[in-house]
Amino acid sequence: MIQDVENSLNAAPSLLVIFGGSGDLARRKLIPAMYNLYLDGLLPEGFAILGLGRKQMTHELFRALLREAAGKFSRQMIVEDKWTTFEKSIHYISGEIEKRQLYDDIAVFSKKLGGECNRLFYLAIPPTSYSPACRGLCQAGLVSAKDDSPTSRVIVEKPIGHDLSSAKAINAVIADVFHESQIYRIDHYLGKETVQNLLVFRFANSIFEPLWNHHHIDHIQITAAEEDGVGTRASYYDGAGALRDMVQNHILQLLCLVAMEPPWSLDADVVRDARLEVLRSLRPIVGEEGVKQYTVRAQYGPATVHGEEVPGYRREASIPADSTTETFVAIKAFVDNWRWAGVPFYLRTGKRMKKRTTEIAVQFKAVPEVLFNANKDRPLDANLLVLRIQPEEGFSLRMVSKRPGSKVRVVPVDMDFQYNQAYGGVSPEAYERLLLDIMIGDATLFMRRDAVEAAWSWVTDILTGWQKQATKWLPEYPAGSWGPIEADRLVEHYDRKWRDT
Ligand SMILES: NC(=O)c1ccc[n+]([C@@H]2O[C@H](COP(=O)([O-])OP(=O)(O)OC[C@H]3O[C@@H](n4cnc5c(N)ncnc54)[C@H](OP(=O)(O)O)[C@@H]3O)[C@@H](O)[C@H]2O)c1
């Protein structure tokens, strides 16, 4: 029987104001997501989108720009008459975030719509502009108090800072104007279908949870690998690196979902409390010795990938030749609580790796070395559960089975489940789910301030340890590989190795 767990899909009438409406994020993600919600009949009766930017543009030109982008990036094809109706709700105002005029114009526009719309302010702008944007909104009387109806919400993107103190500063700027319950910090990984399914998988099945602990699990690997290099994001990336860009947010969130205790309800703050506990239980990795023992960082070197010569990281345009920014990081982490005592969580992420994949692999302990596992030279494969997040969402469970025949031959077999095969079609994009949740007012899939700061606290210790190492160069791994050989030493156990997925 299909069981609907209620998260009412009824969004109230909403005005989505996108600061940075003409920017890359709005064009590639936000507008296509809104259009798909519209096609699926999930947008509220009264909705409007107001794009903001510095460039002078008419509404018509702005709509044409978004129409082109939606044609490229929308999950579902553009249906002309549907788009024509949808785009009537899109408007544009040009102005400087730092100038009062912009907020007066937003207020006039908002009044024209009538007073009953929730106001959602999406800050798709550099974090340095958050402060003037929040202040401007407040001074123009566009932010309602936390319990007022219609409500105001603000949405912020990563990166939230580049270390703990800068994250605290950004959070403080937003908190000056908005109450925590009005702030939606996006980590788009949390909007992915398989990531949401993790809680269902763990807590709606009876067979996994009893095994989900140090008694039965040998270790867990979380991999987020990209095939691409730095591309057009070179200067941003060189100031950030893999640890800040991927681990602080996406990978730690996956770790939280896989390691958290069962929440006592599905209320946003109860689930977020459970995720936070994981971050607080992470064993700190401190000082030069700590980072030496538990982390490996590296940069991609030149190689031929799919028949094409690709440059090493330090030869990429806009990357300094002496850069020590990591394009790969591997970490051996421990969640020091009762459930996970002694279980390593191997985390790795990198650019220019062998293939694009994000997955969580839960390696169960081997069976005793008797009966079918008596031969020490040929140990049986232990059970392995792989939760694939991208590109093909699904999961597989490796078991051992007897191969048909008169001899007793045991071989590993995979039970495989693929989302698109089971349910057909393409799953909604993460931003579709997240934008809908913002309109509904469900904050479960968003990062709370304390979690962002707890994640930064753990990551900042590692950054500080790396700084103390004062490294002049990083080891290289060939582009198109699974990373440097140095990463293998993190997995020094005799029957553990990184997965070649
Ligand atoms: N792009 C992504 O996929 C992505 C993913 C995750 C997070 N983010 C984050 O989202 C934010 C936006 O990224 P983006 O890639 O969309 O940047 P972008 O392409 O450079 O766009 C920036 C937008 O902000 C506007 N803007 C900048 N300064 C302004 C000012 N002083 N006054 C008024 N408007 C101003 C720009 O307007 P004009 O063009 O008219 O100047 C433009 O619309 C960044 O914080 C980024 O880190 C982006």
The ligand as a MOL file (V3000), in Angstrom:
LIG
                    3D

  0  0  0     0  0            999 V3000
M  V30 BEGIN CTAB
M  V30 COUNTS 48 52 0 0 0
M  V30 BEGIN ATOM
M  V30 1 N 25.8480 29.2330 -10.0790 0
M  V30 2 C 25.6720 28.1630 -9.3300 0
M  V30 3 O 25.4180 27.0470 -9.8140 0
M  V30 4 C 25.7860 28.2740 -7.8280 0
M  V30 5 C 25.7350 27.1140 -7.0620 0
M  V30 6 C 25.7980 27.2110 -5.6800 0
M  V30 7 C 25.9200 28.4500 -5.0840 0
M  V30 8 N 25.9690 29.5730 -5.8470 0 CHG=1
M  V30 9 C 26.0740 30.8770 -5.1620 0
M  V30 10 O 24.9870 31.7060 -5.5860 0
M  V30 11 C 25.4050 33.0630 -5.6600 0
M  V30 12 C 25.1670 33.5910 -7.0830 0
M  V30 13 O 25.9560 32.8170 -7.9800 0
M  V30 14 P 25.8570 32.9780 -9.5660 0
M  V30 15 O 26.7090 31.9090 -10.1260 0
M  V30 16 O 24.4600 33.0780 -10.0080 0 CHG=-1
M  V30 17 O 26.6030 34.4010 -9.7900 0
M  V30 18 P 26.5980 35.3040 -11.1050 0
M  V30 19 O 26.2930 34.5230 -12.3230 0
M  V30 20 O 27.8660 36.0840 -11.0450 0
M  V30 21 O 25.3750 36.2910 -10.8560 0
M  V30 22 C 25.3920 37.2710 -9.8620 0
M  V30 23 C 24.0870 38.0360 -9.8970 0
M  V30 24 O 24.0940 38.9740 -8.8480 0
M  V30 25 C 23.8270 40.2710 -9.3880 0
M  V30 26 N 24.5910 41.2480 -8.6010 0
M  V30 27 C 25.8740 41.1140 -8.1710 0
M  V30 28 N 26.2270 42.2060 -7.4720 0
M  V30 29 C 25.1510 43.0430 -7.4740 0
M  V30 30 C 24.8850 44.3220 -6.9170 0
M  V30 31 N 25.8120 44.9890 -6.2250 0
M  V30 32 N 23.6730 44.8520 -7.0890 0
M  V30 33 C 22.7070 44.1920 -7.7870 0
M  V30 34 N 22.9000 42.9740 -8.3240 0
M  V30 35 C 24.1000 42.4120 -8.1720 0
M  V30 36 C 24.2820 40.2090 -10.8230 0
M  V30 37 O 23.6120 41.1660 -11.5920 0
M  V30 38 P 24.2540 41.7520 -12.9490 0
M  V30 39 O 24.6470 40.5460 -13.7760 0
M  V30 40 O 23.1760 42.5190 -13.5700 0
M  V30 41 O 25.4640 42.5210 -12.5390 0
M  V30 42 C 23.8540 38.7910 -11.1970 0
M  V30 43 O 22.4700 38.7440 -11.4810 0
M  V30 44 C 26.8700 33.0730 -5.2370 0
M  V30 45 O 26.9340 33.3370 -3.8600 0
M  V30 46 C 27.3310 31.6540 -5.5240 0
M  V30 47 O 28.4150 31.2790 -4.7090 0
M  V30 48 C 25.9070 29.5070 -7.2140 0
M  V30 END ATOM
M  V30 BEGIN BOND
M  V30 1 1 1 2
M  V30 2 2 2 3
M  V30 3 1 2 4
M  V30 4 1 4 5
M  V30 5 2 4 48
M  V30 6 2 5 6
M  V30 7 1 6 7
M  V30 8 2 7 8
M  V30 9 1 8 9
M  V30 10 1 8 48
M  V30 11 1 9 10
M  V30 12 1 9 46
M  V30 13 1 10 11
M  V30 14 1 11 12
M  V30 15 1 11 44
M  V30 16 1 12 13
M  V30 17 1 13 14
M  V30 18 2 14 15
M  V30 19 1 14 16
M  V30 20 1 14 17
M  V30 21 1 17 18
M  V30 22 2 18 19
M  V30 23 1 18 20
M  V30 24 1 18 21
M  V30 25 1 21 22
M  V30 26 1 22 23
M  V30 27 1 23 24
M  V30 28 1 23 42
M  V30 29 1 24 25
M  V30 30 1 25 26
M  V30 31 1 25 36
M  V30 32 1 26 27
M  V30 33 1 26 35
M  V30 34 2 27 28
M  V30 35 1 28 29
M  V30 36 1 29 30
M  V30 37 2 29 35
M  V30 38 1 30 31
M  V30 39 2 30 32
M  V30 40 1 32 33
M  V30 41 2 33 34
M  V30 42 1 34 35
M  V30 43 1 36 37
M  V30 44 1 36 42
M  V30 45 1 37 38
M  V30 46 2 38 39
M  V30 47 1 38 40
M  V30 48 1 38 41
M  V30 49 1 42 43
M  V30 50 1 44 45
M  V30 51 1 44 46
M  V30 52 1 46 47
M  V30 END BOND
M  V30 END CTAB
M  END
